[in-house]
């Protein structure tokens, strides 16, 4: 061990010899030049520009010397670096000893104090503390643990020990302070105040532990929710993939059937053509034989037998040859082509729309009437007496008589020009199957859409909360009707009331379960329906529904329908409803808005994550407009 230390010490003493004279640091890739001096390779090359000389002895070289790495010196430098790092680490790893502040005895000034007498205002060691313990005269003196600075306990005004604590001013005082400045104040001893303070802090510590436990529990629940969300996403993606795969399989089958129909038509045409070719070939043979017989007789025209010869032409000469017109324009092929092109155009137009607008478009028939004959109405769900969405029945195909109000749409503009002649022969016949298929497809899409709606549930009874109503809003009919006017209602001021926007919340909020309610609108302009958290701003400019992260709103403004959240607008197709239903699913974090008439049509959905309860919220701006909360059976 001593030898290792000695070698380390000897190596550390060579630091100057292992230093480059140019950069004044330990060598990095050292090289040796002919004069015998060593330098870092990069440092040396940086000095060699116009001439080649030694930076240390100034020896001049005619040509640039060949540089070779000094391997021995490199090994020594590396060993030096490793040992220097170990030395520095050993020094840094030594823990610093904290100096303990020692309170000395005020009598001998040498021994460590054992206790401090607050009556004598001095600290004593065990030896000099004996009089306080043995002499009855010192029995009333107050002893405590050693105190470093006794001047902190002396009143600066009266130079007396502050042996009391003023509860009113929360500061230590002396007996003279209690008789003068703090006269009439309640007081306790410092020990009682210290005990009270400790108890208060311990109570706060217990409170913080409870809060910490609750927060950790919420975090655990949120993580479980996150896992549940991911699992739900996996199931949803699997279901979507299965659905789209099923559609792909159906379309592949349709494609194969269509190709087989064309192949069958080609085969049928080829059979006809082969039969005709065989018949005409037989006629050619018979005509050829008759021709040879005639030529033979003409060669015997000078004989007597020629005069007695008779020749009958074959029956084939009585048929005039013709080329039959055999095409693929059969009824089957025309319908297959018409359906494929029509369905492609239909899907192209439908898929141009945003995802949330496709189902309402299907329900409203905006695209269906363009491509198909609307003689089969799409099936839409009817709410039961509780106004809850119900499962769909199977679509029934029912014929309706044609009239001016129910026109027939043909596929003439979507069928290729190659088959236009066939189309002119029987438009209705060629399109009938396509119409039925497309109508059933729309009905199927609607049934799939409404299968995601929860099972039937009872309607929720709501009332407006007068404490939140803006002073322009007047509540009537047992707090179920909200009307806006230019006159201000004499409401009392309270923190819950909206002060800037003419808005009002319902008296009931929801944080769990599924809930459904309906409202009736006086007009479809300058009115908003949505949800809001209880912590939404009531006074500021961002208190309007949808203009903050605490609210979601469907708003009619200048006859334009928009969905608002966190000041982000999404323009929607305006169904102009008079009655709107809202289905809130707190478990899924989703709110769906319906146009309620004889059927219920969803026209928008919000997805939200809220840790607090959400309340039905309403915005009314135009004077005289009103919103009524409907009573559901």
C-alpha positions in Angstrom: 0.0 0.0 0.0 2.9 2.3 0.8 4.5 1.5 -2.5 1.4 2.3 -4.4 1.1 5.6 -2.5 4.7 6.4 -3.2 4.4 5.6 -6.9 1.3 7.7 -7.1 3.1 10.6 -5.3 6.0 10.3 -7.7 3.7 10.3 -10.7 1.8 13.3 -9.4 5.1 15.2 -9.1 5.6 14.8 -12.9 2.7 17.0 -13.7 4.9 19.8 -15.2 6.7 17.3 -17.4 3.4 15.9 -18.7 2.1 19.4 -19.7 2.1 20.7 -23.3 4.1 24.0 -23.5 1.6 25.4 -26.0 -1.8 24.8 -24.4 -0.4 24.4 -20.8 -2.6 21.3 -20.3 -1.7 17.6 -20.1 -0.8 16.1 -23.4 -3.6 15.1 -25.7 -2.3 12.7 -28.4 1.4 13.7 -27.8 3.8 13.6 -30.8 7.6 14.0 -30.9 9.5 16.1 -33.4 13.2 15.6 -34.5 14.5 18.1 -31.9 13.2 15.8 -29.2 10.4 18.0 -27.8 6.8 16.8 -27.3 3.6 18.6 -28.0 -0.1 17.9 -28.5 -0.6 17.0 -32.2 -3.4 19.6 -32.7 -1.5 22.4 -30.9 1.6 21.8 -33.0 -0.2 21.7 -36.3 -1.9 25.0 -35.4 1.5 26.7 -35.1 2.8 25.3 -38.4 1.4 27.6 -41.1 4.1 29.3 -43.2 7.2 27.6 -41.7 8.1 24.5 -39.7 9.9 25.2 -36.4 9.9 23.9 -32.8 7.8 26.2 -30.6 10.1 25.5 -27.7 13.7 25.6 -29.0 13.0 27.5 -32.3 14.8 24.8 -34.4 13.8 25.4 -38.0 13.0 22.5 -40.3 13.3 22.8 -44.1 10.4 20.4 -44.7 7.5 19.4 -42.5 8.7 16.6 -40.2 6.8 13.4 -40.1 4.8 13.2 -36.9 4.4 10.0 -35.0 2.5 9.4 -31.8 4.6 9.0 -28.6 2.9 5.9 -27.3 5.0 5.7 -24.0 4.2 9.3 -23.1 0.5 8.7 -24.0 0.4 5.8 -21.5 2.0 7.8 -18.8 -0.4 10.7 -19.3 -3.4 8.4 -19.2 -2.2 6.9 -15.9 -1.6 10.3 -14.5 -5.2 11.4 -15.4 -6.8 8.3 -13.8 -4.9 8.7 -10.5 -5.5 12.5 -10.4 -9.3 11.8 -10.7 -9.2 9.2 -7.9 -7.4 11.7 -5.7 -9.9 14.4 -6.3 -12.8 11.9 -5.8 -11.4 10.8 -2.5 -11.1 14.3 -1.3 -14.6 15.2 -2.4 -16.1 12.1 -0.8 -14.9 12.9 2.7 -17.9 14.2 4.6 -17.6 17.6 6.3 -18.1 17.4 10.1 -20.7 19.8 11.2 -19.6 21.9 14.1 -21.9 21.7 17.0 -22.6 25.0 18.7 -21.5 24.5 22.3 -23.0 26.7 25.1 -20.4 27.4 27.8 -20.9 27.9 31.5 -21.1 31.6 32.3 -19.2 31.0 35.6 -16.2 29.0 34.5 -16.4 29.8 30.8 -14.9 26.3 30.1 -17.3 23.5 30.8 -20.4 22.9 28.6 -23.6 24.3 30.1 -26.1 21.8 31.4 -29.0 24.2 32.0 -29.9 27.9 31.8 -31.6 29.8 34.7 -34.1 32.3 33.3 -34.2 34.0 36.7 -30.4 34.6 36.9 -30.2 35.0 33.2 -27.1 32.8 33.0 -26.1 29.3 31.9 -24.3 26.8 34.3 -22.4 23.6 34.0 -23.2 20.6 36.3 -20.7 21.9 38.9 -22.0 25.4 39.1 -25.6 24.3 38.9 -25.4 22.6 42.3 -26.5 25.7 44.3 -29.7 25.9 42.2 -30.4 22.2 43.0 -29.3 22.1 46.6 -30.0 25.5 48.1 -33.8 26.2 48.8 -33.2 29.9 48.0 -33.0 29.0 44.3 -36.0 26.7 44.4 -38.2 29.3 42.6 -35.7 29.9 39.9 -36.8 28.8 36.5 -34.4 26.3 34.9 -34.6 25.3 31.2 -32.5 23.7 28.5 -29.3 25.6 27.6 -30.2 28.8 25.7 -27.6 30.3 23.4 -28.6 34.0 23.2 -30.4 35.0 26.4 -30.8 38.6 25.1 -33.6 37.3 22.8 -35.7 36.8 25.9 -35.1 40.2 27.3 -37.7 43.0 26.7 -35.9 45.8 24.7 -38.2 48.4 26.4 -37.9 47.4 30.0 -34.9 45.1 30.1 -36.8 42.4 31.9 -37.4 38.7 31.1 -40.3 38.2 28.7 -42.0 35.5 30.8 -45.5 36.1 29.3 -47.1 35.8 25.9 -49.8 38.2 24.6 -52.5 36.2 22.8 -54.0 39.3 21.2 -50.8 40.6 19.7 -49.1 37.2 19.3 -45.8 38.3 20.9 -43.8 37.6 24.1 -44.0 40.4 26.7 -42.6 41.1 30.2 -44.6 42.0 33.3 -44.2 45.7 32.8 -45.5 45.4 29.2 -48.6 43.8 30.6 -49.2 46.7 33.0 -48.6 49.4 30.3 -48.8 48.8 26.6 -50.6 45.5 26.8 -52.9 46.4 29.6 -56.2 44.5 29.3 -54.8 42.0 26.8 -55.3 38.3 27.4 -52.0 36.4 28.0 -50.6 33.0 28.7 -47.3 31.5 29.6 -44.8 30.7 26.8 -45.1 27.0 27.6 -48.9 27.1 27.2 -48.5 29.0 23.9 -45.9 26.6 22.7 -48.2 23.6 23.6 -51.1 25.3 21.8 -49.0 26.0 18.8 -47.7 22.5 18.6 -51.2 21.1 18.9 -52.4 23.4 16.1 -49.5 22.4 13.8 -50.2 18.7 14.6 -53.8 19.2 13.6 -52.7 20.9 10.4 -50.4 18.0 9.8 -53.3 15.5 10.2 -55.4 17.6 7.9 -52.6 17.7 5.3 -52.2 13.9 5.6 -55.9 13.5 4.9 -55.8 15.8 1.9 -52.6 13.9 0.7 -54.4 10.6 1.0 -57.4 11.9 -0.9 -55.3 13.3 -3.7 -53.4 10.0 -3.9 -56.7 8.1 -4.0 -57.9 10.4 -6.8 -54.7 9.9 -8.7 -55.1 6.1 -8.3 -58.7 6.4 -9.6 -57.5 8.5 -12.6 -54.9 6.0 -13.4 -57.4 3.2 -13.3 -59.7 5.4 -15.5 -56.7 5.8 -17.9 -56.3 2.0 -18.1 -60.0 1.6 -18.5 -59.9 4.2 -21.3 -57.2 2.4 -23.1 -59.0 -0.9 -22.7 -62.1 0.7 -24.0 -60.2 2.1 -27.0 -58.8 -1.3 -27.8 -62.3 -2.8 -27.8 -63.7 0.1 -29.8 -60.9 -0.2 -32.4 -61.4 -4.0 -32.5 -65.2 -3.4 -33.1 -64.5 -0.8 -35.7 -61.9 -3.0 -37.5 -64.4 -5.9 -37.5 -67.1 -3.6 -38.9 -65.0 -2.2 -41.6 -63.6 -5.7 -42.4 -67.1 -7.0 -42.7 -67.9 -4.2 -45.1 -64.8 -5.0 -47.1 -65.8 -8.6 -47.2 -69.2 -7.6 -48.4 -67.8 -5.3 -51.1 -65.3 -8.0 -52.1 -68.2 -10.5 -52.5 -70.1 -7.9 -54.5 -67.1 -7.3 -56.7 -66.6 -11.0 -57.3 -70.3 -11.4 -58.1 -70.2 -8.5 -60.5 -67.1 -9.9 -62.3 -68.7 -13.4 -62.5 -71.8 -11.8 -64.0 -69.7 -10.2 -66.7 -67.8 -13.5 -67.3 -71.1 -15.4 -67.5 -72.4 -12.9 -70.1 -69.2 -13.2 -72.1 -69.5 -17.0 -72.0 -73.1 -16.9 -73.1 -72.2 -14.6 -76.0 -69.3 -16.8 -77.0 -71.6 -19.9 -77.1 -74.0 -18.1 -79.4 -71.2 -16.9 -81.6 -69.6 -20.4 -81.8 -73.0 -21.9 -82.8 -73.5 -19.3 -85.6 -69.9 -19.8 -86.8 -70.5 -23.6 -87.0 -73.8 -23.1 -88.9 -72.3 -20.6 -91.4 -69.2 -22.8 -91.9 -71.5 -25.7 -92.8 -73.3 -23.5 -95.3 -69.9 -22.5 -96.8 -69.0 -26.2 -97.3 -72.4 -26.9 -99.0 -72.1 -23.9 -101.2 -68.5 -24.9 -102.1 -69.6 -28.4 -103.1 -72.4 -27.0 -105.3 -69.9 -24.7 -107.0 -67.5 -27.6 -107.7 -70.4 -29.6 -109.2 -71.3 -26.8 -111.5 -67.7 -26.3 -112.7 -67.5 -30.1 -113.4 -70.7 -29.9 -115.5 -69.4 -26.9 -117.4 -66.4 -29.0 -118.4 -68.8 -31.5 -120.0 -70.9 -28.9 -121.9 -70.2 -30.5 -125.4 -71.6 -33.9 -124.4 -75.1 -35.2 -124.9 -75.4 -36.0 -121.2 -74.8 -32.3 -120.4 -78.1 -31.5 -122.1 -80.0 -33.9 -119.9 -78.3 -32.9 -116.6 -80.2 -31.0 -113.9 -78.7 -29.4 -110.7 -80.5 -28.2 -107.6 -78.7 -25.5 -105.4 -78.3 -26.4 -101.7 -80.8 -25.0 -99.2 -78.1 -22.9 -97.6 -78.2 -20.4 -100.5 -81.7 -19.3 -99.3 -80.3 -17.8 -96.1 -78.7 -14.4 -96.3 -75.6 -14.3 -94.1 -75.6 -11.7 -91.2 -73.4 -10.7 -88.3 -75.5 -10.7 -85.1 -75.0 -7.9 -82.5 -73.9 -9.6 -79.3 -72.9 -7.2 -76.5 -72.6 -7.1 -72.7 -75.5 -4.8 -72.4 -77.7 -7.4 -70.7 -80.0 -6.4 -67.8 -77.7 -8.1 -65.3 -74.5 -6.4 -66.4 -76.2 -3.0 -66.8 -77.6 -3.2 -63.2 -74.2 -4.3 -61.8 -72.4 -1.4 -63.5 -75.1 1.1 -62.6 -75.0 0.0 -58.9 -71.2 0.1 -58.7 -70.9 3.6 -60.1 -73.9 5.0 -58.2 -72.7 3.5 -54.9 -69.2 5.0 -55.5 -70.6 8.5 -56.2 -72.9 8.1 -53.1 -70.0 7.2 -50.8 -67.7 9.9 -52.3 -70.2 12.6 -51.6 -71.0 11.3 -48.1 -67.4 10.8 -47.0 -66.6 14.4 -48.0 -68.5 15.4 -44.9 -67.1 15.5 -41.4 -67.7 12.3 -39.4 -70.1 14.0 -37.0 -72.3 15.3 -39.9 -72.6 12.0 -41.8 -75.3 10.4 -39.7 -77.5 13.5 -39.7 -77.1 13.7 -43.4 -78.2 10.2 -43.8 -81.2 10.8 -41.5 -82.2 14.0 -43.3 -81.8 12.3 -46.7 -79.8 15.1 -48.2 -77.7 12.7 -50.2 -80.2 9.8 -50.4 -82.6 11.9 -52.5 -79.8 12.7 -55.0 -78.9 9.1 -55.7 -81.8 6.8 -54.9 -85.5 6.7 -55.4 -87.0 7.8 -52.0 -90.0 5.4 -52.1 -88.7 3.7 -48.9 -88.4 6.0 -45.9 -85.4 5.5 -43.7 -86.2 4.1 -40.3 -85.4 6.4 -37.4 -85.8 5.8 -33.7 -88.8 6.9 -31.7 -88.5 7.7 -28.0 -90.9 5.8 -25.7 -93.1 7.7 -23.3 -90.1 8.5 -21.2 -88.5 10.2 -24.2 -85.6 7.8 -24.0 -83.8 6.6 -27.1 -85.1 3.1 -27.9 -83.6 0.2 -30.0 -84.5 0.3 -33.7 -86.9 -2.1 -35.3 -85.9 -3.8 -38.6 -86.5 -1.5 -41.6 -89.7 -2.3 -43.4 -89.9 -1.9 -47.2 -93.1 -0.2 -48.0 -94.2 1.1 -51.3 -95.7 4.6 -51.6 -97.7 5.9 -54.6 -95.8 8.5 -56.6 -96.9 12.0 -56.4 -95.5 15.5 -57.0 -94.5 15.6 -53.3 -92.7 12.2 -53.7 -90.8 12.4 -57.0 -88.8 9.5 -58.5 -85.1 10.0 -59.1 -83.3 7.9 -61.7 -79.7 7.0 -62.2 -79.4 8.3 -65.8 -76.8 10.9 -65.0 -74.6 8.4 -63.2 -74.6 5.5 -65.7 -71.7 5.3 -68.2 -72.3 6.4 -71.8 -71.5 2.9 -73.0 -74.7 1.6 -71.6 -76.9 4.7 -72.0 -78.9 3.0 -74.8 -79.8 0.1 -72.5 -80.7 2.6 -69.7 -83.2 4.4 -72.0 -85.1 1.1 -72.5 -86.0 0.6 -68.9 -84.7 3.1 -66.3 -87.0 2.0 -63.5 -86.3 -1.7 -64.0 -82.5 -1.2 -63.9 -82.5 1.0 -60.8 -85.1 -0.8 -58.6 -82.6 -3.1 -57.0 -80.1 -0.3 -56.5 -82.7 1.8 -54.8 -83.8 -0.9 -52.4 -80.2 -1.7 -51.5 -79.2 1.9 -50.9 -82.3 2.5 -48.8 -81.6 -0.6 -46.7 -78.0 0.6 -46.3 -79.2 3.9 -44.9 -81.5 2.2 -42.5 -78.7 -0.1 -41.4 -76.4 2.9 -40.8 -79.1 4.5 -38.7 -79.6 1.4 -36.6 -75.9 1.0 -36.0 -75.7 4.6 -34.9 -78.5 4.4 -32.4 -77.2 1.1 -31.0 -74.6 3.2 -29.2 -77.3 5.1 -27.3 -77.7 3.9 -23.7 -80.7 1.8 -22.7 -84.0 3.6 -21.9 -83.9 5.9 -18.8 -86.4 8.2 -17.1 -86.4 11.9 -17.9 -84.7 14.2 -15.4 -86.8 16.9 -13.7 -85.1 20.3 -13.8 -85.7 23.8 -12.6 -83.8 27.1 -13.2 -81.6 28.3 -10.3 -82.6 31.9 -9.5 -79.3 32.5 -7.7 -77.5 32.2 -11.0 -79.9 34.0 -13.3 -78.7 37.3 -14.9 -80.8 40.3 -14.0 -82.2 40.5 -17.5 -83.7 37.0 -17.2 -87.1 36.6 -15.6 -88.1 33.1 -14.2 -91.7 32.0 -14.2 -94.0 28.9 -14.3 -92.4 27.5 -11.1 -88.9 28.2 -12.3 -89.3 26.2 -15.5 -89.4 29.1 -18.0 -86.7 31.7 -18.5 -87.5 34.9 -20.5 -85.0 37.6 -21.4 -86.0 41.3 -21.6 -84.4 44.7 -21.5 -85.7 45.4 -18.0 -83.6 44.3 -15.1 -85.2 42.1 -12.5 -84.8 43.1 -8.8 -82.5 40.2 -7.9 -80.2 40.4 -4.9 -76.5 40.4 -5.6 -74.7 37.1 -4.9 -71.5 35.4 -6.1 -73.3 32.7 -8.0 -75.2 35.2 -10.3 -74.0 35.9 -13.9 -73.2 39.6 -14.1 -72.1 40.0 -17.7 -73.9 37.5 -20.0 -77.6 36.8 -19.8 -77.3 33.2 -18.7 -78.8 30.9 -16.1 -77.9 27.4 -14.7 -80.2 24.6 -13.6 -80.5 24.0 -9.9 -79.3 20.4 -10.2 -75.8 19.2 -11.3 -74.6 15.8 -12.3 -71.3 13.9 -11.7 -72.4 10.3 -12.2 -75.0 8.3 -14.1 -77.0 9.0 -17.3 -79.6 11.8 -17.5 -81.9 13.1 -20.2 -83.9 16.3 -20.4 -85.7 18.4 -23.1 -86.1 22.1 -23.6 -88.5 24.1 -25.9 -87.1 27.1 -27.7 -89.1 30.2 -28.7 -86.8 30.8 -31.7 -83.6 29.5 -33.3 -81.6 32.7 -33.0 -79.4 34.2 -30.3 -80.0 31.2 -28.0 -77.6 28.7 -26.5 -78.0 25.3 -24.7 -75.1 23.5 -23.0 -73.3 22.4 -19.8 -71.2 24.3 -17.3 -69.1 23.4 -14.2 -70.0 25.1 -11.0 -66.6 26.9 -11.0 -67.4 28.8 -14.2 -66.6 32.5 -14.1 -69.6 34.6 -13.4 -68.2 38.2 -13.7 -65.5 38.3 -16.3 -65.7 38.6 -20.1 -65.0 34.9 -20.5 -68.1 33.9 -18.5 -70.1 33.2 -21.7 -70.9 29.6 -22.4 -68.3 27.9 -24.6 -65.8 30.7 -24.3 -63.8 28.9 -21.5 -62.7 25.4 -20.5 -65.5 25.1 -17.9 -68.4 25.0 -20.3 -69.8 23.4 -23.5 -72.5 25.1 -25.6 -74.7 24.6 -28.8 -75.4 28.1 -29.9 -77.7 29.7 -32.6 -76.3 33.1 -33.6 -77.6 34.9 -36.7 -79.3 31.6 -37.8 -75.9 29.9 -37.7 -75.5 26.8 -35.5 -72.2 26.3 -33.8 -70.7 24.1 -31.1 -68.4 26.1 -28.7 -65.9 24.9 -26.1 -62.8 26.7 -24.8 -63.4 29.5 -27.4 -63.2 27.0 -30.3 -66.1 27.0 -32.7 -67.3 24.2 -34.9 -70.0 25.2 -37.4 -72.8 22.6 -37.7 -75.7 22.0 -40.1 -78.7 23.8 -38.6 -81.7 21.5 -38.1 -83.9 24.4 -36.8 -85.4 22.5 -33.9 -88.2 23.8 -31.7 -87.5 21.1 -29.1 -84.0 19.9 -28.2 -83.1 16.9 -26.1 -79.9 16.4 -24.2 -78.5 13.0 -23.2 -75.7 13.3 -20.6 -73.6 10.2 -19.9 -71.3 11.0 -17.0 -69.6 7.6 -17.0 -68.6 8.0 -20.7 -68.0 11.7 -20.4 -70.3 12.5 -23.3 -73.3 14.8 -24.0 -75.4 14.3 -27.1 -77.9 16.9 -28.4 -81.1 15.8 -30.3 -83.6 17.5 -32.6 -86.8 16.1 -31.1 -89.9 16.0 -33.3 -91.8 12.9 -34.1 -88.4 11.2 -34.1 -85.2 12.1 -32.3 -82.2 13.0 -34.5 -78.8 13.5 -32.9 -77.0 16.5 -34.4 -73.9 17.0 -32.2 -72.0 15.4 -29.3 -69.4 16.7 -26.8 -66.8 14.6 -25.1 -65.5 16.0 -21.9 -63.5 15.2 -18.8 -64.6 17.0 -15.7 -63.6 16.3 -12.1 -66.6 18.3 -10.8 -70.3 18.2 -11.4 -71.8 19.7 -14.6 -75.0 21.8 -14.7 -77.4 22.3 -17.6 -76.7 25.9 -18.7 -78.6 28.3 -21.0 -77.9 31.6 -22.8 -80.7 33.9 -24.1 -79.9 37.2 -25.7 -82.8 38.5 -27.9 -85.5 40.4 -25.9 -88.7 38.4 -25.6 -87.0 35.1 -26.3 -87.5 32.3 -23.8 -86.5 28.7 -23.0 -88.9 26.3 -21.3 -87.9 23.1 -19.4 -90.2 20.4 -20.7 -92.0 18.0 -18.3 -91.3 14.5 -19.4 -93.7 11.6 -18.7 
